[in-house]
Amino acid sequence: MKKLVIAIDGYSSCGKSTTAKAVAAELHYAYLDTGAMYRGVTLFLLENDIAFDDLPRIEHALREDIHLSFRHSRRAGRNELYLNEVSREDDIRQMRISNSVSEVSVIAQVRHAMVAQQQRLGRRRGVVMDGRDIGTTVFPDAEVKIFMTADVNIRARRRQDELAAKNEHVPLPDIIENLRKRDHIDSTRAESPLRRAPDAVLLDTTHITIGEQVDFVLDRVSAAIFAAYAR
Ligand code: DC
């Protein structure tokens, strides 16, 4: 059966990764969390005291020092981001990374390196990718494109619960501010900004369950498979 690329873009904390993971599991596709890659670069720059405007050092680090990969942890039951052969999955989810990652993801050199790696990882297709620019820049020819959105208060509460489950207790107004700031930076940057591709289907998750989100995407996948065979 023809293998598709499924692009799930949208605002921060709309449930993109939860939906993408479930869709990938259902279809036996690979899942690629592109936000984790930008978070990995951010972690590296912070840990190595590389300023976000020090472009020569950033370019050098991208070329020589930053090696990102994903591996499945059976023990944790999840895919984990590896930075230089060490799992940094828990570290990249912390608020200190969320607070800086949008600034790092505006850097053109960072974007070019990440997009190239994402295109390599998805070249065999059969992949679900979630991010901000998958349907517009990474795989503009993706057969299924979803653009997710949700009310910011709902998103913040979901994010707060996720952090609390990891013992990080963050006041709701701080999370709302972080989401608004990231949405703003992500949508207004010059290089591949967060945009709904003209052929992306809008999915508002404010009032629906995760199961309904997953069914919505799977319905689009069935339609795309049918369309591919009808052609
Ligand atoms: O999906 P996430 O919240 O983990 O992503 C973290 C940040 O990475 C997000 O604020 C913007 C950036 N990002 C991006 O610029 N392009 C992508 N394809 C994915 C994420």
Residues whose N, C-alpha, C, O or C-beta is under 5 A from the ligand:
A	BS01	DC	S12 T34 G35 A36 Y38 V101 S102 S105 D130 G131 R132 D133 R182 D186
